Amino acid sequence: MKSSGIGGQAVIEGVMMKNKEKYAVAVRKPNNEIEVMTEEFESVVKWKHITNKPFIRGVFNFIDSLVLGMQTLTYSASFYEEEDKKESKPTLIEKVAKEKAEKILMGITVTVSVIMAVGIFILLPYFISRFLKNYIMSDALLAIVEGVLRLLLFIGYVLAISFMKDIQRVFMYHGSEHKCINCIEHGKELTVENVRKSSKQHKRCGTSFMLYVMVISILLFMFIRVDSAVLRILLRILLVPVIAGISYEFIRLAGRTDNPIINLLSVPGLLLQRLTTKEPDDAMIEVAIASVEAVFDWRAYQNENFTSKSDEETDRTFEEANHISNAI
């Protein structure tokens, strides 16, 4: 299977799809119409020779994903903001000032989000595990306990938000995003019927990425053997980009191969996606399809990758993929 290269995320009542530097956001508006916005995304880091390097690109890709995610969530939410009165048409100066303010706010939000994530999922488990130091003499075992706490915190967080009604709808749109990509990458025409039959789990999902960040951190932190508590904390923070880079490369590889070993290692991430993806309705699938078609020529992709296969072979591969996904 050749990866289509497209990816995306769910937003408020919609789906964002990105293909290379181009992205589209499709939103189901309150009047039931589908609004599609297409733009070019400018990376936070402009030096392409750095951002394309293996293990380094994962860090910058993660930051770009956070920035783009915030932008598209804000855009989609704007359709559902209640207005007490009609706003007067802003002047050019007001527009420029608003755009600058939004960029500053976006930078602050992303920075705070990263700091909170590191604090909750990296440092907090370390401090909790320190209370067990008198009962666990082995540093390696203590590192494993720390890692298990980290996993429990992350899974607990995902589980907790999955009960929120608004988040459940976001997870349904998340499912429609995955289904569209799976439909395309298994050689099926991008129709509501085919998308509905496709799997809602995908190996390149951000949920899987975050899970492997947690798992890889366990392995790396086991080898940190320093006496200074301050140095142990500092090393955990400094290793976050390294962990993110390794996790990104694994997710990237998983999306480009059907190697049995890689598929087996992908199972935990696919299992966790049972929490973050839900079965969408047909209206949600229509939104996801609109987002895909705004940035990606799926027909050209399929002509290039599936013309040599018969319809029976394509159908068999499609059914096998769905069977495996349903079994997980």
PEFENHU-V194862 format. One line per field, one symbol per residue. ss: DSSP state (@ for helix, = for strand, . for the rest). psi: psi as a letter, one per 30 degrees, with the letter a starting at -180 (. if undefined). burial: b if it has 24 or more other ideal C-beta (glycine too) atoms within 12 Angstrom, else e. Layout:
ss->???
psi->???
burial->???
This chain:
ss->......=====..======..=======.....=======.......@@@@.....@@@@@@@@@@@@@@@@@@@@@@@@...........@@@@@@@@@@@@@@@@@@@@@@@@@@@@@@@@@@@@@@@........@@@@@@@@@@@@@@@@@@@@@@@...@@@@@@@@@@@@@@@@@@@@@......@@@@@@........@@@@@@@@@@@@@@@@.......@@@@@@@@@@.@@@@@@@@@@@@@@@.....@@@@@@@@@@@@@@@@@.....@@@@@@@@@@@@@@..@@@@@@@@@....@@@@@@@@@@@@@@@@@.
psi->kkkffllalkajhakkkkjbfklkkkkjlfgfljkkkklkkkkekfjefeffkkfefeeeeeeeeeeeeeeeeeeefffgkkkflkklklleeeeeeeeeeeeeeeeeeeeeeeeeeeeefeeeeeeefffgeffjfkeeeeeeeeeeeeeeeeeeeeeefffkeeeeeeeeeeeeeeeeeeeefggkkileeeeeflkgkkfgkfeeeeefeeeeeeeeffgjikekeeeeeeeeeffeeeeeeeeeeeeeeefglgkeeeeeffeeeeefffefklklleeeeeeeeeeefffkifeeeeeefgffkleeeeeeeeeeeeeeeff.
burial->bebbbbbbbbbbbbbbbbbeebbbbbbbeeeeebbbbbeebebbeeeeeebeeebbbbbbbbbbbbbbbbbbbbbbebbeeeeeeeeeeeeeeeeeeeeeeeeeebeeebeeebeebbeebbbbbbeebeeeeeeeeeeeebbebbbbbbbebbbebbeeebeeeeeebbbbbbbbbbbbbbbbbbbbbbebebbbbbbbbbbbbbbbbbbbbbbbbbebbeebeeeeeeebbebbbebbbbbbbbbbbbbbbbbeeeeeebbeebbbbbebbbbbbbbbeebbbbbbbbbbbbbbebeebbeeebeeeeeeebeebbeebbeebeeb
